[in-house]
Amino acid sequence: MSADPITTEIIRNAFVSCAQDMNATLIRSSYTPIIYEGKDCSVAILDEHGDVLGQSLGLPLFLGNLEICVKLAAEMFGWEAFRPGDVFYMNDSYMTGTHLNDATIFGPIYWEDKLVGFSATRAHWLDVGGKDAGGPMDSREIYQEGMRWAPTRIYDRGEPREDIIDVLRRNGRFGYSLVGDMNAQVAACRTGEARFQAILDRFGFETYVEARTEIYRQSEQLEREAVGAIPDGTYRSEGFLDEDGLGHGPIPVKLRVDVEGDHMTIDLEGSSPQMEGPVNCGFAQTISACRVAFKLLINPERPVDGGTFHTLDVKAPECSIFDAHEPAACQWYFTPLGLLIDLVVTALAPVMPDKVAAAHFGDSMVLFLAGKDPRHDGSQFLYVMPHAGGWGGFEGGDGQDGLINNVNGGFKDYPVEVFEVKFPALIRGYGFRPDTGGPGRFRGGCGLFRRFEVEPDAFLYLWLDRSVTPAWGLFEGRDAVGPDVIINQGLPDERRMLKVNAHPLAAGSVVDLLTGGGGGFGLASEREPERVRVDVLDGYVSREAAERDYGVVLSDELAVDEAATTALRAG
């Protein structure tokens, strides 16, 4: 069978389906809700060179990153070191680019005694032995964040290495579920192996290679054409992170995008040196974040494969927050990356106005609750969750309200029922924050509020950012409102903070977590009055803001007062 166009397309989609089956196996087999409810995981199926054949929907931030991990392992051990049945684990932040909680597990795939590829997975393990449950907000070096592993064989020719697995179990606060999640990732790798072998059984190796070559060629050609359509030039943007968790900030993020012919380079020269606090990132994840920004603008409808990103180079200063070196703390590595993605889009906005969106709320807005659960004999509990916010408006549409940020993609909030069953706390309120989206011809999306009432004494951990540089508007659209967290609002012990490590909460304490909105797109005075009225009816915009920000006057019956609106906008 030859790889004609139809066969090629069938094989391309078969590998995407293969990855989706892997992801389903991982989610359904996992032990902790951050995976089976939140879906904090990603998988890929790779060829024998470590290039992507198929990647499931998951966290965009891991775009093209699993292949880097396999290639790094091959550099360390040689390609000949892989054997049928082997499985490897790694989490080193300076190799994977992420924090130590992100477990990368992969294994080689053999068919007829030949190495044909790899199945690779990544999932967030709840705890890997750092100084604080789940990971600290105030670490100063990576050794405080947990155990750090280079690629390590955890299955040897199909047999588990119980000594290594026992070390992993003993060094996590929730060792039983850690091993359960590890086994779920191993099962996902085995699923990928079986699906890959079935594809080769059906089509044969030569046909597969012909199809793969054509798939990669198509992707590269389409990207070169798209980049070549962008005017040559240098495009710049910059912003600031709030601080590094230890009070050092604001932290500058600067970038330059150079377009020359069909090639694009993203250069982060001028961004901050690596910080003392845990806001640093390994270079592998910086590459992935730039790929996310690139893919948002360049053929976003086409899946990623081994022909993708050949037109893109990424540069970062050594020992900067985007290329952290030992012993830099990396627990909250993704905070600069969310800002980076927005900045790449903004830099290219002048020459791609129909493809860009205003900035989104940007950070993962993470809240931990930790303590002892009186409902279960005082056993330790840990709630870990990022929270959604508003995205930026774009030509032809408003920003999304209450959507997870761009680095997290398919991540889901826990349902209220799941949260209240799993953890000794109650959700007392949950909804949209009106007037938080940036005004514009197309408004920014609204942030969310979520109110927690904690039943026992507990500890609160917070990592929220983007108050110094909240989501900005484009083309004269206005900025959004940033995040806030209020503890025991209206009481004598009321506190406001965005970052804190192990803040004690007395039983019955109430925490209001408020996420930011997205930036507006275009002049607010050009928004159709009827759309403003509908926003007021839906609760996204208050009546006062309709008049103040949009120049739209509403009657007591919430009808548009045409004459007053015309006069106000004219003035």
LODOFI-289218 format. One record per residue (C-alpha): x, y, z; residue in three letters. Coordinates in steps of 0.1 Angstrom, whole numbers, plus 5000, padded with zeros to 4 digits. Each point is the difference from the previous one (the first is absolute). Layout:
XYZALA/...
This chain:
500050005000MET/501450344990SER/499450325019ALA/497550174977ASP/498350325012PRO/497149815015ILE/502249755018THR/502250285013THR/497050185015GLU/498749685016ILE/503449945016ILE/500350365012ARG/496749985017ASN/500749655013ALA/503050145020PHE/497950285014VAL/497449745010SER/502849795015CYS/501050305022ALA/496450065010GLN/499649645011ASP/503250045021MET/498650315017ASN/496749835007ALA/501849705016THR/502150245022LEU/497050205012ILE/497849705007ARG/502849815018SER/501350295022SER/499650025038TYR/500050375007THR/497350254989PRO/502550254986ILE/500349744972ILE/496749824997TYR/497950325006GLU/502450284992GLY/501749824971LYS/503550145008ASP/501749774976CYS/501249964964SER/501149724978VAL/501749954966ALA/501049724976ILE/503450054985LEU/502049844972ASP/503349825004GLU/501950344998HIS/497850155028GLY/498050224976ASP/496250045006VAL/497649784981LEU/496950095020GLY/499350205032GLN/496750015019SER/498150305011LEU/501450085034GLY/502250285014LEU/501250214971PRO/503050105021LEU/501549654994PHE/499850064962LEU/503049824985GLY/501649955034ASN/499649635005LEU/502149944969GLU/502850215016ILE/499949785030CYS/500449684980VAL/502950164980LYS/501750115031LEU/499949645014ALA/501449884967ALA/502850255002GLU/500949875035MET/499849624993PHE/500049964962GLY/497149884979TRP/501349655003GLU/499350005038ALA/496349974995PHE/498649645003ARG/496549854995PRO/497950055032GLY/502150285014ASP/498450305017VAL/501850325011PHE/499150275025TYR/501450355002MET/499150345015ASN/503250205001ASP/498850364995SER/503250104981TYR/499349714975MET/496249994997THR/499650385006GLY/497149955024THR/499749965038HIS/500949685018LEU/496449905004ASN/499749944963ASP/500949644995ALA/501149914965THR/499849624993ILE/500849854967PHE/500949674984GLY/501349864967PRO/497849834975ILE/501249704981TYR/498449824970TRP/501549694985GLU/503150055021ASP/500650354987LYS/499850335020LEU/497350194983VAL/499050275025GLY/499250115035PHE/496950065020SER/500450295024ALA/497850145028THR/500150285025ARG/497850055031ALA/500050215031HIS/500949805031TRP/498450155031LEU/503150005021ASP/503649904993VAL/501650085034GLY/500550375001GLY/500250205032LYS/496350084998ASP/497149774989ALA/499550034963GLY/502950234995GLY/501150335017PRO/499150364989MET/503250135017ASP/502849774990SER/503450144994ARG/501649704983GLU/498849704982ILE/501149765028TYR/497150145021GLN/497549904973GLU/500349625001GLY/502149714986MET/501650074967ARG/500449724975TRP/501949974967ALA/498649734976PRO/499849695022THR/498949654989ARG/497049905022ILE/499149704979TYR/502849774987ASP/499049784971ARG/496450015012GLY/500749945037GLU/499550275025PRO/503150115019ARG/498549985035GLU/503050165017ASP/499650324979ILE/496250015004ILE/500449955037ASP/502250315002VAL/497450204981LEU/497349885023ARG/501850085032ARG/500950354989ASN/496550124992GLY/497550105027ARG/497349814981PHE/502249704989GLY/497149764994TYR/498450234974SER/503450104986LEU/500649644990VAL/496449974988GLY/500550304977ASP/503449864989MET/498349684990ASN/497350194981ALA/502850164979GLN/501649674994VAL/496649864989ALA/499750294976ALA/503449924986CYS/499049644995ARG/496850124983THR/502050214976GLY/502349714993GLU/497149774991ALA/498350264978ARG/503350084981PHE/500649634994GLN/496549964987ALA/500650284975ILE/503149834988LEU/498349674998ASP/497450154977ARG/502150214977PHE/503549875003GLY/503250185009PHE/500950134965GLU/496550154994THR/500150165035TYR/503450164993VAL/498850144966GLU/496950145017ALA/502150155029ARG/502450174976THR/497150164981GLU/498250115032ILE/503150175012TYR/500650164966ARG/496550144999GLN/500250155034SER/503450174993GLU/498850134967GLN/496850155014LEU/501950175028GLU/502650144977ARG/497350154978GLU/498250155030ALA/503150165014VAL/501150114966GLY/496850204998ALA/500950215030ILE/502050324990PRO/503749975008ASP/500950215030GLY/500750015037THR/497150025025TYR/500350065037ARG/497949995032SER/500649995037GLU/498249975034GLY/500649925036PHE/499349715024LEU/498950125035ASP/502849845021GLU/501849685007ASP/498249895032GLY/502750145021LEU/499250374994GLY/502450064971HIS/498350184971GLY/498650114977PRO/501849764977ILE/500550114964PRO/499249784970VAL/501250134967LYS/499949844966LEU/500950074964ARG/498449814970VAL/502150014969ASP/498349894967VAL/502349944970GLU/498549834970GLY/498449675012ASP/501849995033HIS/499150155035MET/502350055030THR/498750085035ILE/502850165021ASP/499550075037LEU/503150215004GLU/499350275027GLY/497849785021SER/500849965037SER/503049795013PRO/498849705019GLN/498450105033MET/500549885035GLU/496449905003GLY/498349714981PRO/499050184969VAL/502749864978ASN/499649774970CYS/502249744982GLY/500750084964PHE/498149704987ALA/496750155012GLN/500950344987THR/500349844965ILE/496549845006SER/498450335010ALA/501450174969CYS/498649714980ARG/496650065015VAL/500150374991ALA/501249904965PHE/497249754996LYS/497450245011LEU/500750214969LEU/501549754975ILE/497649724987ASN/498449955034PRO/497549754985GLU/502749754990ARG/501349755026PRO/503650005011VAL/502449754985ASP/503749954992GLY/499850264972GLY/498750275022THR/502250295014PHE/502949964975HIS/499450374991THR/500450115036LEU/503150075022ASP/499950105036VAL/502850185019LYS/500250095037ALA/502950145021PRO/501849745020GLU/499250005037CYS/496950214994SER/496549925012ILE/499549834966PHE/503149795001ASP/500549925037ALA/503049825012HIS/500749815033GLU/499150085027PRO/497250244989ALA/496649935014ALA/497449904973CYS/496849915018GLN/497950274983TRP/501849984966TYR/496850074980PHE/499350355013THR/502550174976PRO/498949774972LEU/496450125000GLY/501250364998LEU/502549904973LEU/497349854978ILE/497950315002ASP/503050224992LEU/500949804968VAL/496450054988VAL/500150375008THR/503350054983ALA/498649864967LEU/496650175004ALA/500850304976PRO/500749764971VAL/497449735009MET/497050205013PRO/497449754988ASP/501749715018LYS/501050145034VAL/498150055033ALA/500550245028ALA/501849865030ALA/498349755023HIS/500149985038PHE/503249824997GLY/500949815031ASP/498849665013SER/498750175032MET/500849715023VAL/498549935034LEU/501049725024PHE/498149905031LEU/501949765023ALA/499349855034GLY/498549715018LYS/496549874991ASP/497849945031PRO/497649794978ARG/502849744994HIS/501749965034ASP/502250304995GLY/501749884968SER/501950254981GLN/498350184971PHE/501250224972LEU/497950194975TYR/501950144970VAL/498350194973MET/500650274974PRO/497050234992HIS/498550144969ALA/499750364989GLY/499350234970GLY/501549994966TRP/500650294976GLY/497750134974GLY/500949954963PHE/498850124966GLU/496549874997GLY/499449875036GLY/500150065037ASP/502549835022GLY/498949685018GLN/498750045035ASP/501449775027GLY/502349794978LEU/503249835013ILE/503250184990ASN/502049934968ASN/502649785015VAL/497449765015ASN/497849944970GLY/497749705008GLY/500350045038PHE/496649985017LYS/498850155033ASP/498949755026TYR/496249985001PRO/498750145033VAL/498749665010GLU/503449844995VAL/501850275020PHE/497649985029GLU/500149625002VAL/503849984997LYS/501050295023PHE/498750145034PRO/498850334985ALA/496950154984LEU/499650214969ILE/497850305011ARG/500150194967GLY/501149954964TYR/499450224970GLY/501250284977PHE/501550335012ARG/498250274981PRO/502050304986ASP/503349815001THR/500349954962GLY/501750294982GLY/497550234981PRO/500349994963GLY/498149974967ARG/500449645009PHE/500249985038ARG/502349785020GLY/498749705018GLY/499150025037CYS/502049845028GLY/498449785026LEU/499550005038PHE/500049705021ARG/499350005038ARG/501349735022PHE/499049935036GLU/502549785017VAL/498549775027GLU/503149905021PRO/503250205007ASP/502050004968ALA/502950164981PHE/499550224969LEU/502550024972TYR/499650254972LEU/501850074968TRP/498150274979LEU/501750244976ASP/499350264974ARG/499050295022SER/502950224989VAL/499349924963THR/496449904998PRO/498549894967ALA/500550294976TRP/497950114971GLY/500850024963LEU/499250264974PHE/498850255026GLU/498249745020GLY/500450055038ARG/501749805027ASP/498249745022ALA/499849995038VAL/502649785016GLY/499749735027PRO/499450025037ASP/499649775030VAL/498250115032ILE/500049805032ILE/497150055024ASN/498750304982GLN/498450265023GLY/501349845032LEU/502750155023PRO/502649754987ASP/499350084963GLU/503149954978ARG/500750054963ARG/502949824983MET/500949844967LEU/502949785011LYS/500549835033VAL/501549685014ASN/498249805027ALA/497950285013HIS/498049875030PRO/496250004997LEU/497849955031ALA/497049774997ALA/497250174982GLY/502250254981SER/498750124967VAL/502350064970VAL/498850204969ASP/502249924970LEU/499450254971LEU/501649964966THR/500750264974GLY/498350074967GLY/501250034964GLY/501050314981GLY/497650194977GLY/500450024962PHE/499350324982GLY/498350325012LEU/497449945027ALA/498050304986SER/499549794968GLU/498349715017ARG/496449964989GLU/497850145027PRO/497749694998GLU/503049775007ARG/500850215031VAL/496449975011ARG/500149624997VAL/503250005020ASP/498250185028VAL/497149764999LEU/502449715001ASP/501950145029GLY/503450054983TYR/499850385001VAL/498350225026SER/497750274990ARG/502450265014GLU/502949864980ALA/497849994968ALA/499850385004GLU/503550075013ARG/502049774977ASP/497849964969TYR/498050335000GLY/496749804999VAL/497150145021VAL/497449755011LEU/496550085013SER/498649865032ASP/498549734979GLU/503549934986LEU/499150114965ALA/502650214980VAL/499350375003ASP/501050084964GLU/500050385004ALA/502050005032ALA/502449754987THR/500750204968THR/500550325020ALA/502349835025LEU/502249844973ARG/500150324980ALA/501250195031GLY/
